[in-house]
Amino acid sequence: MLYLIIAIQPINCQQNKTGIHKLQSLYYQNRKTPLLEKLTVLNGIDVLLEKKLHFIQSRKIALVTNHSGIDRNGIPNYIRLMETDSVELKVIFSPEHGLFGEAADGQKINYNEIKELPKVVSLYGGTRKPTAEMLSGVNLIIYDIQDIGARFYTYITTLGLVMEAGAELNIPVLVLDRPNPIRADIIEGPLLDLKYRSFVGHYPIPIRYGSTVGELAESIIENKWVNPVPKLEVIRMEGWQPDAWFDQTNLIWTSPSPNIPDLETAIIYPGMCLIEGTNISEGRGTPNPFKWIGAPWINGKKLSQTLNNFRLPGVVFVPKSFTPVIIPGKSERPKYKNEKCHGIEIWITDRDKYKSIDTGVLTLFSIYNMYPNKIQIRENGLNRLWGSNTLYEKLTRGATTDELLDY
């Protein structure tokens, strides 16, 4: 407890007669971002259609995709496949959030006939793994979805279930690779303990797992994380490099899900998603989910001062008040709906140094110690997100910050 008392003391800014948050604001506004030459990247779909058509010619295809599955000109992959000679697109499977990214977190979808498209089936609802009936007449499964590089993003769980279905029915799987938008050379967080395997954590990988979806598919095969194992091919990208952020490419950004509107949110998400395991608002129902964190009973100034005193690299925190509301297709049941919340806004000042998981853990630690009688941690929910019970146990027994960040 002594540590926390020290942590919430204001930082001394007397020499400038300026508060810390004003200094942070000035720094953030004046910071110059170096201009880098953008990489010219061909996604797997572009390489497939422009250079490797033989993989799909004379095939009857099941396509697993959503609105993020576009080519370099922004054209949906299913349209490109439907226009390709000697290719029959028989069925389209969509993951969580739907084919068009139209559904909020956890919202179930059922598709009736969609004009001018093959049959569309949701894999987020009663059925999360394609059945033999759904795959009748199919002799190739293509997976093409933009992931964001976080273990609990459910698209990669859908990948594994689709791979299992392909193996059981002897249907090969073709994964069209796309960039890891938050870089594939940065790995953060603990490995998943398979005792806590769930739809938001399917493989023993770190939270920020540091690979592309194609590389992950190959790891699934190599480590036999699904059973049985299908025949797999990956169409790799051309021109991409693992240390590139998405905006350092020429590719078109499409929000991969309703509450990841931009790249900065994707960078913040792996750590701040842990807040979903509590009664604290993670900012759903606002324009800035995961960037705004709070509750009606939090003092935003004190919390921001506490977090700034950790001197975390690449980030500053400022007080923020907000009121979550229902946003159709984005947030149907936000925490503290129509209640004014107080807390923090996260400003990334150097994304190359920013540690997403440490930031999420220390935010949770600070609120837990400042408001022990107000915060509620959903043990099972936090354990599923963290991938084990270690974070919950450390928090509740009063571990030090060093112990918390030792994972």
N, C-alpha and C positions, 0 to 999 in steps of 0.2 A: 504493500500500500504506500510505503514511503516513496517508491519510484513514481507512482502516479501523481502524488502531490508535487513532486519536483517537475514532472512533465507538464502540468497545466499552468505553471508560472508563465506570465507574459514574457516574450522575448524583448530585450532592452533595445529600443530604437530611439533613445533620447537624443543621441547625437544629431539625428536628422529631424527631430520633432515630427516624425511621420510614423503612423502605425504600420505594423508588419504587412497588413493586407494591402495597403496602398502601395508599399514598396513592391510587393509581389505583382500587383496589377501593372505597375509601370514597367517592371522587368518583362512581364509576359507580353505586353503590347509593343514594346520596343525590340523584342528579340527578333533577329533576322534569321530566316531559314535559308540555308545555302541552296542555290539552284543546282540541281544535278541533271545531267542528260538522262532522259528517260530510256529505259530498256524497251526495245521492240520485242514483244512477247507473242508467241502463238500458243494459245491454250491447246489442250488435247483435242478438242472438237475441231479446231482449225487445222491442226496437223492431220487428223483423221480424214477430213473431207478434201483437203488440198493435196495430200501426199500419200495417204495409206487407205484408200478406198477399198482395197482388196479385203480388209478386215470385215467389211459389212456387206459386200456385194452378195446378192442371192440369199440374204439372211432375213429371217422373220424376227423382228426385234421387240423386246420389252425395254423401255427407256425409263430409268429412275432419275427424275430431275425435278426442278422447280424453276421459278422465274430467273434464278441466277445462272441458269445454263444457257448462256448466250455466246455467240461467236464474236469475233473481234469487231464486227460491225453492229453488234447489239441485236442480232436476229436470233430468236429462240432456236435451240437445237432441234426441237421437234419439227419446226417448220423446215429447217434445212434437211432433215432426214426424210421428211415426206416429199420433198422436191428431188430427192436423189434417185436416179434410175436403179432398178433391180434391188431396191430395198423396200421391205414392207414393215411399217411401224404398226404393230398389232395392239399394243397397250402401253399406256403411260402410268407410272407409279409416282406419287408425290409423297414427300416426307412431311414432318411437322410443319405447320404454317401454310400448307397447301401448294398447289401448282403455281399459283400466282402470288404467293406470299401474302395472302389476304386474311389469314387467320391469326389470332392472338396466341400467346403462349398457352399451351395446353388445350386449345380449342379443337374439338373433333370436327372432321369434315366428311361429308359424303357427297360424291359427285353423281349426278344423273348424266344423261347424254349431253355432251357439249358439241354444239354444231361445228362441223369442219375439223373435228379432232377425233382420233381413235378413242377407244374406251379409256377413261381416266379413273384410277383407283387410288384412294388414300391409304397410305401405310401408317397413319397415325389415328388410331381409333380402335375399333374392335379387332382389326387385323393389322399386325405390324410386320408380318412376314408373308411374302407372296405364297399363295397356295398353288397346288398342282393345277387346279381348275383355272386360276388366274393366268397361269403361264402356259396354258394349253396351246399347242402349235408354235410356241416360241423356240427358236434355236440359238438365240444370243441375247444376253442381258447387258445393257449399257448403263453405267452409272456416271452421271455428269452433274455434279452440284458443287457450288462454291462453299467451302468450309471456312472457318475462321481460326482454326488451330487450337481450340479449347476442347478438352476431353468431354465436358458435359454438354457440348453442342450435339443435339441428338441425330444430326444427319449421319455422323460416322457410325452410330449404332445401327441405323437403318442400312448402311453399307454392309455391315457384318451379317445382318439377318438376310439380306438379299443374297449375299455370297453363300450362306448356308442353304438357302432355297435352291440356288443354282447347282450346288454340289449334289443335293439330294435328288435332283431331277436330271442330272448329267447335262446341264446347260452351262456353257462357258460364260464367264463374266469379263467384260471389257470396261476398264476404268479410264475415263478421260481426265487427265491430270489438270489441275489448276493451281495457282500460287497459294502458299500460305500467306495471307495478307499481312500478318504480324511478324513476318520473317520465319524462316525454317531453321535458323542457326541459333535461336534463343530457346532454351528449355527451362521451365520453372515449375516448381510445385512437387508434391509427393507422388509416388506411384500409387495406382489404385490397388488396394487389397481386394482380391477377387471374392472375399467373403461379403463385400459390399457392392458387388456387381449389380447394375440396374440399367434402366434405359438411359440414364444420364451419366453412366460410367460403365463401359462394356469391356474395356481392355486394360491390362496392367501398364498403363502409360502415365506420364506426368500430366498435370492439369494443362499446362502450356506445352504441348508435346513436340513441337519443333520438327515437323515434317510436312510434306504435301499429302493430300488425300491418296494419291497414287502410291507414294512411298509407304503410307500407313497400310494400304491394301496389301502390299508386298510383305510388310511385317506381320500382318494377320496370317498370311499363308505360311511364312517362314516359322512363326512361333506356334502355329496351329491354335490360334485363339478362337477359331470357329471350328465346328465339327459337324459334318464332314467338310473337307477342304475342296473347293472348286478348282477348275482350270481357270487361270487368271492371266489376262494380258493387260498391260498398262500402256496407253499412248502418252508418252511424255511431252512436256512442253518444249518449245524451242525459244532460246533467248533469255530465259529467266535465270536468276541466280539466288541462292538461299539467303543472302544478306540484304535482299531488296525488300522494302516496304511496298505495299500495293501501289501507292501513289507515285512510286519511282518507275512504274511501267506505263506503257501506253494503253493499258486495258481500261475498259469502262467499269466504274464502280456501280454495282447494284446491291442495295441493302440485302444481305443474305437472309435476314429475318426482320420482322417488323420493328424490333427494339434494338437493332444494330444499324442505325441510320448512316453512320460514317466510320471511317477508319479509326479515328481516335477512340470512339466507343468500343470498337473491336479490341483495341490495345488495353483498355481499362477492364473490359468484361471478365477475363479469366480470374482476376482477383476479387472484383466487386460483386460478382455473381454469388459469392459466399453469403452475402447479405440476404439472399433469398431464403436461407435457412433460419431466418429470425423474423421478429415482428417489426423490424425496421424497414422503411420504404427504400427500395433500391431505385426509386425514380420512375418506375412504370406509371403511366398515366400523366407523364410530363413530356416536354419536348426533348429532355436529356436523360433518358434512362441510363443508369449505372454511373453517370457523371454526377448526379444529384442524389445524395444519401441523407435520410433524416427521419424524424418522427416528431409528433407534437410536443413531446416532453424533453427534447434535446436542446441544449444551448449551443447554437452553431458557432458562436465566437469562441467559447471555451474548447469545443471539440476541434476546431480548426487550429487553435493555438497548440493544443496537445499534439496533434498530428504533425504540425510544422516543426515542433521541437524534436521529433525523431530524426530530422534532417535526411529524410529519404531522398535518394537521388532522382533527379529528373521530374519532380512533382512538387506543387504547392497546393495548399488547401485554403479556401476562402469560405466565410459564412454564407449560407444560402437558405432562403425560405421559399417554399413552393407548396402548391395545393394539387395533389393528384386527382385526376378526373377520369371518367370513362372515355376511352378513345377507341371507337369501333375498329376492329381488326388489329389493334395494337395492345390495348389493355382493357379487358372487359371487367376485371375485378381488382382494381388497384388497392393496395393497402392504404388505409386512411383516406378513403374516397371522400372528396369535398372537405377534408380537414386540413388546416394549415400546418405544414411540417417545417421544422427547423433543423438545419444540419450543415452539410458542407457541399461545396462544388469542387471537383477535382480538375486541376489544371496541369496538364503535362507540359513541362518546360524542356525536357530532353528525352525524347522517346527511346533513344538508343541506350540510355542509362536507366530508364524507368523500370522498376521491378513490380510487376502487376500483382503477383501473389503476395509479396511482403506487404504491399499497400493494403490489400484486402484484409489480411490477417491482423495488421496493426490497427486498422479502423475498427474491426470487430472487437479486438482486445480493449481498445480505448473506451468504446461505448459500454462494453460489459463491465469495466471497472468504474466508470463514471456513473452508471445508472443500473446497478445490480438488481434493484427492485422493480425496474421498469422493463428491461430487456427480457425477451423470451426467446430462447433458442430451441428450435424444433430439432431435437437430437437426431432423429432418423434422417431428416432432410439435410442437415449439415453434414452428417456422416456420408451420405450418398454423394454430395458435392465434393467433399474433401477426399473421399475414396477410402476412408477408414474412420475409426473413432478417436484417433490421437489428438486432433485439434480440439474436439469437444472436451476430452478428458483434461488436457492441459489448461484450457480456459477455466474449467470449473474447479480445478484444484489450485489455481493461483500461480501458474507457471510464470517465469520471467519472460521478457521479450526474447532473450537469446534462446531460451528453450522452445518458445513458440516458433521461431524462425529456423529451428534445426529440424528439417524434415527430409 
